[in-house]
Amino acid sequence: MRVAMHQPHYLPWLGLVDKIDRSDLFIVLDHVQYERKGWQNRNYVASKNGPVLLTVPVIQQSRDERVMDKVIDNTQSWREKHRRTIAEHGYREAPFWDDFGDSILEIYGREWHRLSDIAMATTRFVLESFDITTPTVLASELGEFPGQKSELLAQLSAKVGATTMLSGDGARGYVDEGIFQRYGIGVEWQNFQHPEYPQHTVKKGEFLPRMAALDLLLNVGPAGVDLLREARSRGQSAG
């Protein structure tokens, strides 16, 4: 069984969606330390004027806060800003806005207290829209694990009965494959290949990479997942 793991991310990008799609089980690392100035609470969407970074404001308390405990700063009117950016300045004219726009706006019509909750809501919405059915489990629901870094990931993999962990290429510098071998678990590298597709906000022949996965969904629709898989296959063939 192939398992993948990642922290909760608000408006996940296609690299994370690809990793989940390629796995038999996805573990959400909600119990790890929150990364300041990271990507857990923000991502880019496309607008008529180019990429816009949408950030969920959070209350800064202890540096040791876990992602699952991170509280949103609702004194700021971030929900209205995100809603207007996505709908009015970004995607209302996109080919598939009529199919998914109401569901997206419904997310911003709800009040959110914890970052992990809206991160998981935006992730589930994207996965369901692309008909990606990989089961998901929260690491905090699997028990207590004494390990750190590679040891922790290996322990989680063993807990769910995985034989392989699929890891993003950005982790090559700190994932210790020897530790996984001790647990009888192999490490597979994602080698993510970003697909290109028509984007209604940019000129013909141009492309904005690394947008939130909403960009692919609203421009191409549910079939966008096929482009993701085709790009993956081409990358594997080239390798």
Buried (B, 14 or more C-beta within 10 A) or exposed (E): EBBBBBBBBBBBBBBBBBBBBBBBBBBBBBBBEBEEEEBBBBBBBBBEEEBBEBEBBBEEEEEEBBBBBBBBEBEEEBBEBBBEBBBEBBBEEBEBBEBBBEEBEEBBEEEBEBBBBBBBBBBEBBBEBBEBEBEBBBBBEBEEBEEEEBBBBBBBBBBBEBEBBBBBEEBEEEBBBEBBEEBEBBBEBBEBBBBEBEBBBBEEEEEBEEBBBBBBBBBBBBEBBEBBBEBBEEBEEEE
